[in-house]
Amino acid sequence: MMMKSRMAIATLALTTMAAISQSNESLQIRSLDVIQGAPTSSFTGEARNVAGRVIKEAVIQFNLYDAQGNLVGNAETRASNIEPDAVWKFQAAPKVPFTTVKAFDVKAY
């Protein structure tokens, strides 16, 4: 039980570090998960408004990679009027097959 707790804490710490590197000062990505599917996969995630004001428009752009780490496409999610401290639950279902996803640009206006 103790080992499982330590593993969960270590995993959470690594996830948090990755999310911080994919965020900006107004919008922090908290999670990003691939949902394997056929013929293509999708992904979901959460981002929190930490701007202290309403974010009128938010855009997150993603790179999509195949199992060999090759860039195979891009995806984008958008939201409007995100209240302060609110969590935006985003999702995307790109048409190109991919195995991993990484946010490369986060904009909040």
N, C-alpha and C positions, 0 to 999 in steps of 0.2 A: 504494500500500500504506500509506504514512504517513498519507494523508488518511483512508482507511478506519479506521485505528486511532484517529485523533483523533475521528472521528464516533462510533465505538463507545464511546469513553470519555465523550464528551459525552452520548450517549444514556443510558449507565449512570448518570452523575451526575444527570441529570434524573429517571430512574426512582427512584433512591435517595431523592432529596428528596421525591418524591411519596409513597413508601412510609413515610418517617418521619412525614409529616404525617397518615398514616392509621393510626398505631400508638399503643400506650400504653407505659408503662414496663415492662410484663411481656411483651408480645407485639408483635413488629415484623413488619409485612407487608413481604415482600421482593419480591413480584411479584404482578401481577394482569393476566390476559390474557383477552380476549374471543375465543371461538371461534364464528365466524359459521356459522349453520346454517339449515335450513328445516324447519319453519315458524318455529322460534325458535332463538336462540343459547344458548350456555352460557358459563361462565367458569371459569377455574382460577387458582390462585395458591399462594403459599407464605408461611408465617408462622413466625418463629423464637421459641422461648421464651428470653427473656433475663432471666427473673425470678430465676434462681439457685435455683429450687425447682420441684417438680412443680406444674404448673397443673392443678388438679382439673377445671375446666370453663372452656372458652373459647367465646366467641360473637362473631362478626363480622357486622354488619348492613350491607347495601349498598343504594344507590339505583340504579335502572335508568333510563336515558335513551334516548329515540329520537334519530334523526338530527338533529332540530331542537333538541335539548337540553331537551326536555320530560320531566319526571319521569313515567314510565309504570308504575312498580311498585317493589317492594322484594324483597330476598332475604336469606337468613340461612344461615350455616354454623356448625356446632358441633363441638367435639371435647372429649374427656375424657382426663385423665391424660397430659398432654404433659410428657415428661421435660425437665430442664434442658438447654439448648442444642439440643434436638431441633427439627427442621423439620416442621411440619404442612403437608401438601399437601392443600389443600381444593379443592372444585369444587361448582358448582351449575348446575342446568338449569331456570331459571325458565320458567313457561308463557307469560309475556307476551313479545311480541317487543321487543327492545331492541338498541341498537348500542353503548352505552358503559355502564360500571359504575364506581361509586365507593364505597369503604368510608366509612361515616359514623359508625360506632360500633364500638369494639373493647373487649371486656370479658374479663378473665381473673381467675378466682377460685382 
